[in-house]
Amino acid sequence: MPHDVVNFLENKFLVWCLVISRISGLFIVGPLFSTAFIPAIVKILIILFLSWLVTPSIESFIPLDTPIIEIFLMSLSNFIVGLLAGLIANALLTAVAHMGEIFGIQLGFGVAEVFDPQTMTQTPLVSQFTYLMAVYIFTLMKGPNMILIAILKSFDDIPINFTDINFSTFENIARIGSQIFRIGLRFGMPLVVFMVVVSFILGILSKLMPQMNIFMIGLPVKILVGLVLFAGVFPILADAITKLSFSIIGEVRELLTHLR
């Protein structure tokens, strides 16, 4: 067996496996990386290719006689790094979907659902639309590329053989989790308030004109007004999602900083 191959197996094989663990975590929950539209075999090949490119640049050496428990802890720690980075990015995009769900209920589309092949569940129509719009804008800004680059650069800052995770990291995750609901309300409440005003006006009309069948015209009017309103605020919403995308990238980088 060639000397280079023997040297790789003795010192770099486990390093390569740990690199695979960290990148795999991102591909499990990260936005766009975890989509069901990308075949699993393609994801595996991309992970193997990226890890093969990164491994030679890592100076750490992990011999094959390393205890199994240490290998397991290092693999788990690296997997959690990638998993948390992807989870944070996906969570903030989910906030936009939450906004769409809130608005969809007021619009009258609360029971209108479509099949989401990514989560293999039924999701509200407006929620799915706003989430796809957020992913589209995030992709146009090369957000997935920046997150992937951040993960690849993390090998310079976070040792491949680390086994301890800073507990303040989980405080940041809890803070971001609370932001999902807050961001969803902040995006959705102006639309919801306007739709409540429309419902209030329809209620007044039903009192002024009792002969009018408010139930027959109320829902179509709310849907029409809601769609016009949604089209009107679309540029504002797109700008807000753009700013959110920058926030996502910043949060991922901050996470990797706290993990050092």
Residue pairs with C-beta under 8 A, 6 or more apart in sequence:
9 64
10 63
10 64
11 61
11 62
11 63
12 55
12 56
12 61
12 62
13 64
14 62
14 63
14 64
14 66
14 71
15 55
15 58
15 60
15 61
15 62
15 160
16 51
16 52
16 55
17 75
18 62
18 74
18 75
18 78
18 160
18 161
19 51
19 54
19 55
19 58
19 78
19 155
19 160
20 47
20 48
20 51
21 75
21 76
21 78
21 79
21 82
22 78
22 79
22 81
22 82
22 151
22 154
22 155
22 160
23 47
23 50
23 51
23 54
23 82
23 151
24 47
24 79
24 82
25 78
25 79
25 80
25 81
25 82
25 83
25 84
25 85
25 86
26 33
26 82
26 83
26 85
26 86
26 147
26 148
26 151
27 33
27 34
27 43
27 46
27 47
27 82
27 86
28 34
28 82
28 83
28 86
29 83
29 86
29 87
29 90
30 82
30 85
30 86
30 89
30 90
30 144
30 147
31 86
31 89
31 90
31 93
31 135
31 138
31 143
31 144
31 147
32 135
32 138
32 139
32 144
33 43
33 86
33 144
33 148
34 86
34 90
34 118
35 118
36 117
36 118
36 120
37 117
37 118
50 148
50 152
54 152
54 155
57 155
58 155
58 160
60 159
60 160
60 161
62 71
62 74
62 160
62 161
70 163
73 163
74 160
74 161
74 162
74 163
77 162
77 163
77 164
77 165
78 160
80 165
81 151
81 154
81 158
81 256
81 259
82 151
84 169
84 173
84 255
84 259
85 147
85 150
85 151
85 252
85 255
85 256
86 147
87 173
88 173
88 176
88 248
88 251
88 252
88 255
89 143
89 147
89 248
89 251
89 252
91 176
91 177
91 180
92 176
92 179
92 180
92 183
92 244
92 247
92 248
92 251
93 131
93 134
93 135
93 138
93 244
93 248
94 131
94 180
95 179
95 180
95 181
95 182
95 183
95 184
95 187
95 244
96 130
96 131
96 133
96 134
96 183
96 184
96 187
96 241
96 244
97 123
97 127
97 128
97 130
97 131
97 134
97 184
98 127
98 180
98 181
98 183
98 184
98 188
99 130
99 183
99 184
99 185
99 187
99 188
100 124
100 126
100 127
100 128
100 129
100 130
100 131
100 188
101 124
101 126
101 127
101 184
102 184
102 185
102 188
102 189
102 191
102 192
103 126
103 130
103 188
103 191
103 192
103 195
103 226
103 230
104 110
104 112
104 124
104 125
104 126
104 127
105 124
106 191
106 192
106 195
106 196
106 222
106 226
107 126
107 195
107 222
107 223
107 226
107 227
107 230
108 219
108 222
108 223
108 226
109 124
109 125
109 126
109 223
110 124
112 124
112 125
112 126
113 122
113 123
113 124
113 125
114 122
114 123
114 125
114 128
115 121
115 122
115 123
116 122
116 123
116 128
123 131
130 237
133 237
133 238
133 241
134 241
134 244
137 238
137 241
137 242
137 245
138 144
138 241
138 245
138 248
141 242
141 245
141 246
143 245
143 248
143 249
146 249
147 248
147 249
147 252
150 249
150 252
150 253
150 256
151 256
154 256
154 259
157 256
157 257
157 260
158 256
158 259
158 260
165 259
166 258
166 259
166 260
168 258
169 255
169 258
169 259
172 251
172 254
172 255
172 258
173 255
176 251
183 244
187 237
187 240
190 233
191 226
191 229
191 230
191 233
194 229
195 222
195 225
195 226
195 229
198 221
198 222
198 225
198 226
199 218
199 222
202 214
202 218
202 221
202 222
203 214
205 212
205 214
206 212
206 214
